[in-house]
Amino acid sequence: MGHNNAGDTLREWRESALYWEKHSDIIRTMLGPLTQALIEEAGIGPGQSVLDVAGGAGEPSLTIARVVGLAGSVMCTDAVLEMVAAAENAAQQLGIKNIRFRQCTADSLPFENNSFDTVVSRLGAMFFPNPLLAIREMLRVIRPGGAISLTVWHKSEVNPFAYCVTDVMNRYIETPPADPDAPGAFRFAERGKLASVLTDAGARDVSEMLLKFRMEAPVSAEEFWNMRSETSETLRQKLGQLC
Ligand SMILES: C[S@@+](CC[C@H](N)C(=O)[O-])C[C@H]1O[C@@H](n2cnc3c(N)ncnc32)[C@H](O)[C@@H]1O
């Protein structure tokens, strides 16, 4: 997505929420390797209390809830109420009990200092209007020695999930280059950029890894297209212009 301001970003996510809920099973499968990497990097295990920031329609919260078990807990948060409601529905359907939900923005977390063992965010940090403030908040709410584990996209040109569709679309619709410092999917594509925000926020032992993974899900090309085009506000908008 290419965004201008915080209000636009949240409006776009609100409009996307029903599609993220509709396609949540495919997304869970496709992005499973990212969830596993977050869990492994943060050392998440049974009994831990984990905060998920920008948890969308419920991941990685739902998977982590199973990993931490009944002795642990997950707090799933998102700025968009419709996303939080989708996550709550999913937890109910899956019978997951050790999870709670809260609508809040990343830069103003409604939790006490030292409340969690770990904070995670899967594909969320690039959309925060003020990532430095958001990371400071994450550091405030984890206990001393706790971990923060984040995933963001690397460059779009090495990401066929992105370029297969956008390269074709750009042949027909003019797309101005994205402001590299505005909220958007590839804002932290440059290596070291997100890590330096963590360091500036006061995090210690910051490390970064490039995770190469295959996105796989048992879906037809048509199902893939429906999911891909519906969950992206930018694509929905561009496709609307082509009609
Ligand atoms: C790409 S989705 C990722 C959702 C989920 N973590 C996943 O991986 O399926 C980005 C999420 O960030 C949320 N978001 C955007 N800006 C936010 C903010 N300032 N604070 C918290 N969440 C935000 C959106 O509502 C959306 O659910």
The ligand as a Gaussian input file, in Angstrom:
#p B3LYP/6-31G(d) Opt

LIG

0 1
 C       -0.401000      -6.332000       6.756000
 S       -1.567000      -6.318000       8.062000
 C       -0.880000      -7.556000       9.096000
 C       -1.915000      -8.190000       9.963000
 C       -1.438000      -9.450000      10.700000
 N       -0.379000      -9.155000      11.638000
 C       -0.999000     -10.525000       9.728000
 O        0.216000     -10.710000       9.547000
 O       -1.870000     -11.194000       9.131000
 C       -1.193000      -4.805000       8.910000
 C       -2.075000      -4.524000      10.130000
 O       -1.581000      -3.340000      10.767000
 C       -2.664000      -2.667000      11.357000
 N       -2.233000      -1.304000      11.659000
 C       -1.985000      -0.301000      10.782000
 N       -1.570000       0.792000      11.427000
 C       -1.537000       0.484000      12.740000
 C       -1.178000       1.194000      13.924000
 N       -0.772000       2.471000      13.876000
 N       -1.257000       0.568000      15.117000
 C       -1.669000      -0.728000      15.177000
 N       -2.036000      -1.441000      14.102000
 C       -1.966000      -0.857000      12.900000
 C       -3.752000      -2.793000      10.304000
 O       -5.041000      -2.533000      10.809000
 C       -3.551000      -4.229000       9.826000
 O       -4.375000      -5.116000      10.535000

